Amino acid sequence: MPDIVESMESSGGRWKAAIIRRSDGLLQVVLLKRKEAADPGQGQAAESWALQGKSNAFFDDLAAARRAAQELLAAHEGET
């Protein structure tokens, strides 16, 4: 499992971009979508994050990875 260096959520909270450190030391951005599943016995929703995709770019600079993560979130902000 890659190490999550940093993550950020979209303003609506439905999307998350995580910056992960790969085994080769490079950084990659992954996109996650919030999933909720109703728990009929409790009347609550269970929450988890589902992987939606990975960037094709690899970074050796955290600032560049952050910019890519912000762009990825902005591109998906209006999607449901």
Secondary structure, DSSP 8 states (H G I E B T S, - for coil): --EEEEEEE-TTSSEEEEEEE-TTS-EEEEEEEEEEEEETTTTEEEEEEEEEEE-S--BS-HHHHHHHHHHHHHHHTT--
